[in-house]
């Protein structure tokens, strides 16, 4: 018994054949172009690929052309295109590198301002989540600040300032998380150092009240856990921390807990006042 076969319409077969031929022909044309010594044609096609957002093909052709046109005016344009090919393909690390290299190679280019901004913006796009290493975040802040200093009248200044604020907030939160991590794990000596650094480095932080309270609590808990010869000194440090906290935040949401701590602190220290 003969099996039933599904008939494929002739029109569909023709369409598939033409599509396959087009793709094969397109690849063949590109391969021929790569092997070609017609550099003006290569440049023309590279620009066409770039404009059609085929950044990989465009970048490959531009990279081949760059050493050929090195030392000519066209090298500047090719380098500029290469930077944007990397950016358009989502390779922000590579794009940032190319934009910075462009600035070094062509410092007086009409594209210098844009390249400096894009270098900073690529760092911005590579800035990771707060829990991760923030080197790119710091690099982005420095690059945006350099742009602001060099082009103070640019229309991009408000955007640069907004980006810097966003990146600074990320650094503040990273600092807060680091200090909080030590505190939550009851590593009070490390917590005290991390909290002091966070408060010092970011004095206007929205986390300042919480950080200062955690610093007070870390001092207090460390005093309780101290060996006898260090108790008095550490209770006194906790007392100083208490007054620093209540002077700055007299109506804090943590006030009741702070009051409980100072009562314990004063109770401990009173024995020395009595003996004296």
C-alpha positions as CSV (number, residue, x, y, z in Angstrom):
1,X,0.0,0.0,0.0
2,X,1.5,3.3,-1.1
3,X,1.9,5.9,1.7
4,X,0.2,9.3,1.3
5,X,2.5,12.1,0.5
6,X,1.9,15.7,1.4
7,X,2.1,17.7,-1.8
8,X,4.2,20.9,-1.6
9,X,2.7,23.7,-3.8
10,X,4.9,24.6,-6.7
11,X,4.8,28.3,-5.7
12,X,6.2,27.5,-2.3
13,X,9.0,25.4,-3.8
14,X,9.9,28.3,-6.1
15,X,9.9,30.7,-3.1
16,X,12.2,28.5,-1.0
17,X,14.5,28.0,-3.9
18,X,14.8,31.7,-4.5
19,X,15.3,32.4,-0.8
20,X,18.1,29.8,-0.6
21,X,19.7,31.2,-3.8
22,X,19.5,34.8,-2.4
23,X,21.1,33.8,0.9
24,X,23.8,31.8,-0.8
25,X,24.4,34.5,-3.3
26,X,24.5,37.1,-0.6
27,X,27.2,35.2,1.3
28,X,29.0,34.5,-1.9
29,X,29.0,38.2,-2.7
30,X,30.3,39.1,0.7
31,X,33.1,36.5,0.5
32,X,34.1,37.9,-2.9
33,X,34.1,41.4,-1.4
34,X,36.4,40.3,1.4
35,X,38.9,38.9,-1.1
36,X,38.6,42.0,-3.4
37,X,41.3,44.5,-3.8
38,X,38.8,47.2,-4.7
39,X,39.1,49.3,-1.5
40,X,36.7,52.1,-2.6
41,X,34.1,49.4,-3.2
42,X,34.8,47.8,0.2
43,X,34.4,51.1,1.9
44,X,31.1,51.8,0.1
45,X,29.7,48.4,1.0
46,X,31.0,48.7,4.6
47,X,29.0,51.9,5.0
48,X,25.9,50.2,3.4
49,X,26.2,47.3,5.9
50,X,26.6,49.8,8.7
51,X,23.5,51.8,7.7
52,X,21.5,48.5,7.5
53,X,22.7,47.7,11.0
54,X,24.7,44.6,9.9
55,X,27.5,45.7,12.2
56,X,29.6,42.5,12.1
57,X,30.1,42.6,8.3
58,X,30.6,46.3,8.4
59,X,33.2,46.1,11.2
60,X,35.1,43.3,9.4
61,X,35.4,45.4,6.2
62,X,36.4,48.5,8.1
63,X,39.0,46.6,10.1
64,X,40.5,45.4,6.8
65,X,40.5,49.0,5.4
66,X,42.0,50.7,8.4
67,X,45.7,49.8,7.9
68,X,45.3,50.5,4.2
69,X,44.1,54.1,4.8
70,X,46.2,54.7,7.9
71,X,47.8,58.2,7.7
72,X,45.0,59.5,5.4
73,X,41.9,61.5,6.3
74,X,39.7,58.5,5.7
75,X,41.3,56.6,8.6
76,X,39.6,58.9,11.0
77,X,36.2,58.2,9.6
78,X,36.9,54.4,9.5
79,X,38.0,54.4,13.1
80,X,34.8,56.3,14.0
81,X,32.7,53.7,12.2
82,X,34.5,50.8,13.9
83,X,33.7,52.3,17.3
84,X,30.0,52.5,16.5
85,X,30.0,49.0,15.0
86,X,31.1,47.6,18.3
87,X,28.5,49.8,20.1
88,X,25.7,48.8,17.7
89,X,26.4,45.1,18.2
90,X,26.2,45.5,22.0
91,X,29.9,45.1,22.7
92,X,30.1,48.0,25.1
93,X,33.5,47.0,26.5
94,X,34.9,46.9,23.0
95,X,33.1,50.1,22.0
96,X,34.5,51.9,25.0
97,X,38.0,50.8,24.1
98,X,37.6,51.9,20.5
99,X,36.2,55.3,21.4
100,X,39.1,55.9,23.9
101,X,41.6,54.8,21.3
102,X,39.9,57.1,18.8
103,X,40.5,60.0,21.2
104,X,44.1,59.2,21.6
105,X,44.7,58.8,17.8
106,X,42.6,61.8,16.7
107,X,42.5,64.3,19.6
108,X,41.5,67.2,17.3
109,X,38.8,65.4,15.4
110,X,35.3,66.9,15.1
111,X,34.2,63.6,16.5
112,X,36.2,64.0,19.7
113,X,33.4,65.4,21.9
114,X,31.0,62.6,20.9
115,X,33.7,60.0,21.3
116,X,34.5,61.2,24.8
117,X,30.8,61.1,25.8
118,X,30.3,57.6,24.2
119,X,33.4,56.3,26.1
120,X,31.7,57.4,29.4
121,X,28.3,56.1,28.2
122,X,29.8,52.6,27.4
123,X,31.3,52.5,31.0
124,X,27.8,53.4,32.2
125,X,26.2,50.6,30.3
126,X,28.8,48.1,31.7
127,X,28.2,49.2,35.3
128,X,27.0,46.1,37.1
129,X,24.6,45.4,39.9
130,X,25.6,46.9,43.3
131,X,26.7,43.7,44.9
132,X,29.4,43.2,42.2
133,X,32.7,44.9,41.6
134,X,32.1,48.6,40.8
135,X,35.2,49.4,38.8
136,X,33.2,50.2,35.7
137,X,30.9,52.4,37.8
138,X,33.8,54.5,39.1
139,X,35.3,54.7,35.6
140,X,32.0,55.9,34.2
141,X,31.8,58.7,36.9
142,X,35.3,59.8,36.1
143,X,34.7,59.8,32.4
144,X,31.4,61.8,32.6
145,X,33.2,64.3,34.9
146,X,36.0,64.6,32.4
147,X,33.4,65.3,29.7
148,X,31.7,67.9,31.8
149,X,34.9,69.7,32.6
150,X,36.0,69.7,28.9
151,X,32.7,70.6,27.4
152,X,30.8,72.7,30.1
153,X,28.4,74.2,27.5
154,X,27.3,70.9,26.0
155,X,23.7,70.0,25.7
156,X,24.6,66.6,27.2
157,X,25.6,68.1,30.6
158,X,22.2,67.5,32.3
159,X,22.2,63.9,31.1
160,X,25.8,63.4,32.3
161,X,24.8,64.8,35.7
162,X,21.8,62.5,35.9
163,X,24.0,59.5,35.0
164,X,26.6,60.5,37.7
165,X,23.9,60.8,40.3
166,X,22.6,57.3,39.4
167,X,26.1,55.8,39.5
168,X,26.9,57.5,42.8
169,X,23.7,56.0,44.3
170,X,24.9,52.6,43.2
171,X,28.2,53.2,45.0
172,X,26.4,54.3,48.1
173,X,24.2,51.3,48.1
174,X,27.3,49.0,47.5
175,X,29.0,50.6,50.5
176,X,25.8,50.1,52.6
177,X,25.5,46.5,51.6
178,X,29.1,45.8,52.5
179,X,28.7,47.3,55.9
180,X,25.4,45.7,56.5
181,X,26.8,42.3,55.6
182,X,29.4,42.5,58.4
183,X,26.8,43.8,60.8
184,X,24.3,41.0,60.0
185,X,26.9,38.4,60.5
186,X,27.9,39.9,63.8
187,X,31.5,40.6,62.7
188,X,31.5,43.8,64.8
189,X,35.1,44.8,64.4
190,X,34.9,44.6,60.6
191,X,31.4,46.1,60.7
192,X,32.7,49.2,62.6
193,X,35.4,49.8,60.0
194,X,33.0,49.3,57.1
195,X,30.3,51.5,58.7
196,X,32.8,54.3,59.5
197,X,34.1,54.2,55.9
198,X,30.5,54.3,54.4
199,X,29.6,57.3,56.6
200,X,32.9,59.1,55.8
201,X,32.8,58.4,52.0
202,X,29.2,59.3,51.5
203,X,28.2,61.9,54.1
204,X,25.0,62.8,52.3
205,X,23.8,59.2,51.9
206,X,20.1,58.5,52.4
207,X,21.3,55.5,54.5
208,X,23.2,57.7,56.9
209,X,20.7,57.4,59.8
210,X,20.6,53.6,59.6
211,X,24.4,53.4,59.2
212,X,25.0,55.5,62.3
213,X,22.6,53.4,64.3
214,X,24.3,50.2,63.2
215,X,27.6,51.7,64.2
216,X,26.2,52.5,67.6
217,X,24.8,49.0,67.9
218,X,28.1,47.4,66.7
219,X,30.1,49.4,69.3
220,X,27.6,48.4,72.0
221,X,27.6,44.7,71.1
222,X,31.4,44.6,70.8
223,X,31.6,46.1,74.3
224,X,29.3,43.4,75.7
225,X,31.4,40.7,74.1
226,X,34.8,42.2,75.2
227,X,37.3,40.6,77.4
228,X,37.5,42.4,80.8
229,X,40.6,44.6,80.0
230,X,38.9,46.1,76.9
231,X,35.4,46.5,78.3
232,X,35.6,50.0,79.8
233,X,37.3,51.5,76.7
234,X,34.7,49.9,74.4
235,X,31.7,51.0,76.5
236,X,33.1,54.6,76.4
237,X,33.4,54.4,72.7
238,X,29.8,53.1,72.5
239,X,28.7,56.1,74.7
240,X,30.4,58.5,72.4
241,X,28.7,56.9,69.4
242,X,25.3,57.2,71.1
243,X,25.7,61.0,71.6
244,X,26.9,61.4,68.0
245,X,23.8,59.6,66.9
246,X,21.2,61.4,69.0
247,X,22.7,64.8,68.3
248,X,22.2,64.2,64.6
249,X,18.9,62.3,64.7
250,X,17.1,63.3,67.9
251,X,13.8,62.0,66.5
252,X,15.1,58.8,64.9
253,X,12.9,55.8,64.4
254,X,15.7,53.9,66.3
255,X,15.5,56.3,69.3
256,X,13.9,53.7,71.7
257,X,16.6,51.1,70.9
258,X,19.3,53.7,71.3
259,X,17.9,54.7,74.7
260,X,18.0,51.1,75.9
261,X,21.6,50.9,74.9
262,X,22.7,54.0,76.7
263,X,21.0,52.9,79.9
264,X,23.0,49.7,79.8
265,X,26.2,51.6,79.0
266,X,25.6,54.1,81.8
267,X,24.8,51.3,84.2
268,X,28.1,49.6,83.4
269,X,30.2,52.8,83.5
270,X,28.6,53.9,86.8
271,X,30.6,51.4,88.8
272,X,33.8,53.3,87.9
273,X,32.2,56.6,88.8
274,X,31.2,55.1,92.2
275,X,34.7,53.7,92.9
276,X,36.3,57.0,92.0
